[in-house]
């Protein structure tokens, strides 16, 4: 038995490694994705006031702090048992769309485009965002500008780009100013232009990736995502829908607050990441995917003209369900369009500048769940509090965790296809990493852009002999 | 009232003899950090941040507790004093659990501002990370001992201004705690009038109004001097 270890996995958000087990014949026997960082938020939040939880949990991540901020604020709304002002809901949605756009832009342009546009086998010294800027300056700059747009939206609403504490139980801290509204509306045309141009470019290059689309995590699984009452694409507040690999409805209009009835969380000794599964089917058969691909698979429509047109084209990739995890990239681009269209719609609402953005109330419940669709998939926050509003118990089901089983399945499929024998071509290992990147896992609040992190892969024989070694400069 | 002349950092200064050295320094535009001191409350010289050097004395003297004398020679920012001030702040940060980024008073906190003022970019001492309780039993206020620096402003304002003496200090050294009545939950206190003065004078996020989230607390302290002056001049009786 031989083992290959990729440690750390680069160009993802957080710290992880991949281990590939080879059998005596040099064939891939197993492949695992290990999350090697430990955070402990669920434990050290105990004893804090639930009103502090949005700001505390936003610190879980520097890429998607808004998702935690708003999921936590929604949990707070439920603890207060209030209906928050409509303007606050609209403003939260706008900030959430800003978050989705900047996170998707980061994943597509900064982290994955080096593989997609420079090639999986290109020189690893160039295969990063700096190499990309040299080869495709205009496209890379526009990607950076698109991400900036999302961040600017967050800043205009919440005073800062990262770790804003703007979302609070009961609503939001401050209303949108007229200048802020004009500023966002003024930036949307350029962002839309970038999104459309990137979409066209990506569709033209898609033909080059037939093989990747076949082997980058293309397998049957369940898909879960939030939908509107009519089954449309939803990111902020809806019910959950689960479909199977044939497109058949497994469950619909599930109440997110009752997630424990249908989602179980398995723990494996080899990873700090839990492995959620769909309870009625059991572990590990109840594997399901979340995130942009899952959301587009479960939704019957987007509800905006440009995104709906793109969705119709996207569906051609696999009927009735797009099964390849490689198409997470495509799904992200469609969601960016959707977010821009929806954001415009919300900003043009006559009451968007309403100053009543916060419901004042005391704690009226002792337990609550808040859920939304984070960039990487469904996110649940679940708190129990005691008198005085101090938290006694926290459970957070993170999107990336729900993709844990599928990510392991995907890299096993990729390794089986590309890894053979006891030598390690660098491009082959990059494909295994890319399988993970397609899911855009967010493992902590740190990013590892540029591929500059030293990467060592060592291949050992059954007798402990070092067979091969690859080192990334 | 007689006038005294003294030297501050080599500059000759005149002041009234009933003034403290801290008053004189501030009058002359020399800022010293203070945590326990608050205009309107009796000074106690507890935080040691306003220590100064006096010519002819080996000791360091808290400016808030020092009466001026004729010919006094004062140094306020020697290398030793700057080093000690930073060290005192580092020890305060290391003693309990101070996390500015998620604190209710982030951006408005006296302790945080002093950290910036003295250039405290890191803490050299081992964080004690004690398990400290949060008392959220009061209907309107929260006492978070994690953020308490034991300045006793709350103890003094409750005794001197409100006259309730609900608060006091229990224990010694690092295990000292601000207590309510005879160490019971704030919400169970029979003496607390719920006036909220303690909340307003607290220099950190240790005392705050319920319902506040991160960076939402702004303390209002002007009332102290107003009440004190009115009381001394019998303004309400007229």
Interface residues (C-beta under 8 A of the other chain):
Chain A: X47 X48 X49 X51 X52 X54 X55 X56 X59 X163 X165 X168 X169 X173 X360 X362 X387 X388 X389 X390
Chain B: X101 X102 X104 X133 X134 X135 X136 X137 X142 X187 X210 X211 X212 X213 X214 X215 X216
